[in-house]
Amino acid sequence: MGRNAVRTIAPALYLIPSLLGEIPVEQVLPQYNRDLIIGIRHFIVEDVRTARRFLKQVEGSIDIEQLTFYTLNKHTKPDELAGMLVPLEQGEPMGVISEAGCPAVADPGSDVVAIAQRKGLRVVPLVGPSSIILALMGSGFNGQSFAFNGYLPIEQEERIKALKKLEWKVYNEDQTQIFMETPYRNGKMIADILKACKPQTRLCIASGLTTPDEYIRTLTIKQWKEQIPELGKVPSIFLIYK
């Protein structure tokens, strides 16, 4: 697809996966994504600074100053959402970009996608890295039945209860349980998992996915207690299964 052809891409809300870490764009994103991105002038993003940096990585010749950004995060008011889709309703293609990975999965992007669906506007999810799916693929756990539980409670007592509930589902529903934590609390999360779960329960820790420092390891809780990893502040996904 040539650059001129890209400028006439069909109006749609394109869900554009971004990078999970400091890696070359071509390592995880298809050329097709770039061809679409350079033809879009309106973007709904979780963070403008991060989105601008990502777009320049995709194509250095993009004139960022010619683009319009709409911020969609936890501070965005519900009555602001519909107005973000005005360019699309007027026939302009739009893109949605999250901080990392796939938009509308574990981030506020799903809210604007829901509005687009209600309005009958075309929604196009693009191929790209999802830390949740990549972690599941590398875990060796049940990929037929699994649940992503997002962030667990911060307070330790409540988190222990949540972990025990998820472990119950593992054994009673034969379902892989996936969850995450803010990177700077990785250590506390691991400590609570080791405290809450049975010795024979298996835990997979997937950290820094797609980056040169990628780490994916599956061991039993008993085995992890003998070699607790130091993840630092690297984004990580945690999975438990029997």
RAUR-V519409 format. One record per run of one state. SS is the DSSP state (a for helix, b for strand, c for the rest). FROM is the first residue (numbers start at 1). LEN is the number of residues. If there is no record, write none. Layout:
BEGIN
SS|FROM|LEN ; SS|FROM|LEN
END
This chain:
BEGIN
c|1|2 ; a|3|4 ; c|7|6 ; b|13|4 ; c|17|1 ; b|18|1 ; c|19|6 ; a|25|4 ; c|29|2 ; a|31|7 ; c|38|4 ; b|42|4 ; c|46|2 ; a|48|11 ; c|59|5 ; a|64|3 ; c|67|1 ; b|68|4 ; c|72|6 ; a|78|12 ; c|90|4 ; b|94|4 ; c|98|3 ; b|101|1 ; c|102|7 ; a|109|10 ; c|119|4 ; b|123|3 ; c|126|5 ; a|131|9 ; c|140|6 ; b|146|6 ; c|152|4 ; a|156|18 ; c|174|2 ; b|176|5 ; c|181|2 ; a|183|14 ; c|197|5 ; b|202|6 ; c|208|7 ; b|215|6 ; a|221|4 ; c|225|11 ; b|236|6 ; c|242|1
END
